[in-house]
Amino acid sequence: MPKTDVVVLGAGIVGVSAALHLQARGRDVVLLDRCAGAGLETSLGNAGLIERSSIYPYFFPRDPLRLAKYAFNLLPEAHYHFSALPQVGPWLWRYFRAAAPAQMAQSFAAFRPLIEHSLSEHAPLIDAAGAQALVRHDGWIKLFRSSRSFDAGAARVAHLRSFGLNIDILDTAALAKREPALTPMSGALHFHDTAGVYDPGALSQAYLDLFLARGGRFVEGDARTLAADANGWRVDAVTGPVLARDVVVALGPWSDLIFRPLDYAIPLGVKRGYHMHYALAEGVSLNHPTLDADTGYLLAPMARGVRLTTGAEFARRDAPSTPVQLEKCEPVARALLPGLRERLDPAPWRGARPCLPDMLPVIGAAPRHRGLWFDFGHAHHGLTLGPATGRLLAELMVGETPYLDPRPYRPDRF
């Protein structure tokens, strides 16, 4: 029966990053996933941003007019299933409460150090994995349709620059120079401190290939078979059971399948989202990932085509797809970028962002089970934060002095 120091459950960007950091600290690591490769589920469908400039978490909005519109599903940036309210309603209430001023200040203070290390922790892995061609370093654009929203966005730039961010304010003419294929808008902000990824799934796979090249092992298996063993933990892979002294739960929105049977009441919720790829007319290009801030979707140039990603859908994690937001946003996106042509995917992709009410991940040792470690709940920033939290977790597991204060992310904070 194969034995190892650590089994990491989940081969998304978070799990692969944790595996690499543990491996670099001398641990023998087995990475287990139900899929045959890395980054094939939640890590596949994001906007492809390593978002160094998002220093604020996505807090629950408090504007009464906007909330009223959300209640009637009138805004494409958010959508909910009425039938799911008994399940998701309690979590939404905790999310709302976590957006009180004092709690937001705490979340901001805890979130910012992770964000500030996002690019610097990705960089050595990108280089070691030979994945430079998957990454661009020209930032992203947040555009505004109305002068009112543009003025409000521009008014915040001085505050954001005080945190060391490099941001350009673009009027209509300046925006047209940077994105000539777009229909003219009132203005935009260009955030430069962000890297874009042409294929997020391919980046996760490149990190997995690096892990394997350094002697790591990857197996397919069912994380739900995890059970305590006399010497640690046991989990079943398709090649047979694996024994490990330590286990890391990095299953994103499915992490509750492990911690709930072990009687941990961690309030993990999900925000579902969709994407679709589109062809572009000959001679037309989109140069930067571009957020339509007044509508609530993002267009990103990807290896497969232009990807349209939607906002948040509040529903049961495994409920059938209802790509209402995609259907609402697609005609708006076609008007913004007239060069958009046919859909390239047979059906909209759907994923689920794993979220805690305070929008901070869960990182650290399980309080009541020796050798059980958590690394999940990265919300909208799994791609961004995977290597940063992987390093923090690995330092905690091997007894190194952590490079960040781990207390804000501890599993028992709820």
C-alpha positions, -999 to +999 in steps of 0.1 A: +000+000+000+016+033-011+026+056+017+035+093+015+040+123+038+010+143+024-020+137+002-034+169-013-071+165-022-079+186-053-058+194-083-071+229-090-047+258-090-050+259-051-042+223-046-014+221-072+002+252-057+001+237-022+016+205-034+045+224-051+052+243-019+051+212+003+073+194-022+098+223-022+101+218+016+111+182+013+077+165+017+068+135-003+034+145-018+006+127-036-019+149-054-054+133-058-083+144-080-114+129-095-103+142-130-075+130-151-056+163-150-052+196-132-075+226-133-104+209-151-132+222-128-134+255-110-099+266-120-109+262-157-136+288-159-124+321-144-116+354-160-079+345-163-066+373-140-039+372-114-055+402-098-029+421-078-050+452-080-081+438-063-071+449-028-107+448-016-127+416-013-161+413-030-183+425-001-221+422+000-236+455-014-255+477+010-272+501-015-310+498-009-319+505-046-294+479-059-306+453-033-342+459-044-332+452-080-313+421-069-344+409-051-363+409-084-334+395-105-333+427-125-295+431-127-274+407-149-245+409-125-263+387-100-291+361-102-306+338-076-329+307-076-359+314-055-362+277-048-327+277-033-334+303-007-340+279+021-305+265+015-285+297+004-305+323+024-288+317+058-254+320+041-265+352+023-275+366+057-240+359+071-225+374+040-246+405+045-236+408+082-199+404+073-203+436+051-208+458+082-181+485+084-161+470+112-161+435+097-152+449+062-122+467+077-110+434+093-115+415+060-097+442+040-067+442+064-065+404+062-071+402+024-046+428+014-013+409+023-024+379+003-032+400-028+001+419-025+020+386-028-002+371-056+020+380-085+053+376-067+043+340-056+032+331-091+063+344-109+088+317-098+063+289-106+055+304-140+092+305-148+100+271-134+070+256-153+080+272-186+046+288-188+056+323-197+037+321-230+005+316-211+008+349-193+006+386-203+015+416-182-006+444-196-033+447-170-071+449-174-096+476-182-127+486-163-150+506-186-180+527-177-211+534-198-223+566-181-204+597-171-218+594-136-203+559-130-170+570-148-167+600-125-173+578-094-147+553-106-122+580-114-128+596-080-115+564-063-082+563-082-063+585-058-073+562-029-062+531-048-029+546-059-021+552-022-017+515-020+009+515-047-013+506-076-006+518-111-038+530-127-045+551-158-077+572-161-089+570-197-114+593-213-133+583-244-105+590-268-078+573-247-100+542-243-105+541-281-067+541-286-062+511-263-093+492-275-102+505-310-127+476-316-150+487-288-180+509-292-171+543-276-178+545-238-178+574-213-143+563-200-124+536-183-097+528-157-067+507-168-052+487-140-016+477-148-007+456-117-024+425-130-013+396-151-037+379-176-036+342-183-046+331-218-056+296-206-061+292-168-066+254-171-033+251-190-015+271-163-028+246-137-016+217-159+018+234-163+021+235-125+011+199-123+037+189-149+063+208-128+052+189-097+055+156-116+089+165-130+102+172-095+091+137-083+056+142-072+028+117-078-007+123-092-035+098-089-072+098-098-095+089-069-125+098-048-117+122-019-149+112-002-133+079+007-109+097+031-108+081+065-086+083+096-060+055+099-038+044+128-008+063+113-027+092+097-051+091+068-062+068+040-079+076+007-088+054-022-073+060-056-081+041-088-047+024-084-054+014-048-054+030-013-029+057-003-017+062+033-004+096+045+005+112+077-011+145+066-040+154+043-048+188+027-084+195+018-082+218-013-114+208-030-128+243-035-167+243-035-167+205-027-146+209+005-177+204+026-179+168+014-149+163+037-153+187+066-190+183+073-189+145+079-160+153+104-184+177+122-168+210+112-194+238+109-176+260+084-200+283+065-189+276+030-211+290+003-209+291-035-213+317-061-219+300-094-208+315-127-208+308-164-186+314-195-187+312-232-161+316-259-166+335-291-148+339-324-137+373-336-142+388-370-111+389-391-089+419-383-107+425-350-089+421-316-095+426-279-062+437-264-070+435-227-095+417-203-123+442-201-150+446-175-183+462-184-187+477-149-222+490-155-236+457-168-216+431-148-197+408-172-161+406-184-146+399-218-111+383-219-089+373-248-081+337-244-064+310-264-098+296-275-113+330-284-129+358-264-143+345-231-174+361-217-176+355-179-207+363-159-213+376-124-226+356-095-255+331-094-268+320-060-282+285-063-275+250-050-240+240-061-251+211-082-285+224-095-289+223-133-274+251-152-295+283-157-273+306-178-297+335-176-269+360-170-251+349-201-282+352-222-287+388-209-251+399-213-243+384-247-263+409-267-249+438-246-214+424-252-220+421-290-230+458-290-199+467-271-176+445-293-193+443-327-166+419-339-179+391-317-190+363-339-203+327-333-202+308-301-173+283-299-185+261-270-213+235-274-228+247-242-221+274-215-195+263-190-206+265-153-185+266-122-188+275-085-167+299-066-161+287-030-169+316-006-168+322+031-190+351+044-159+373+052-145+366+017-113+352+032-100+317+026-097+289+052-060+281+057-045+260+085-049+230+107-082+215+116-087+220+153-098+185+163-081+161+138-044+156+138-028+158+104-059+174+087-053+207+070-076+231+051-068+253+020-101+264+004-126+292+002-107+315-022-139+330-035-133+350-067-095+347-064-085+311-066-062+317-096-049+349-080-041+335-045-033+298-051+005+301-048+003+327-020-019+305+002+000+274-008+031+289+006+015+299+038-001+265+043+032+247+036+051+269+061+025+261+088+027+223+080+065+221+082+069+244+112+085+273+094+078+309+105+049+319+082+056+348+059+021+362+067+001+362+099-021+331+095-047+340+122-072+358+100-076+326+079-078+300+107-105+273+103-120+280+138-127+317+133-164+310+128 
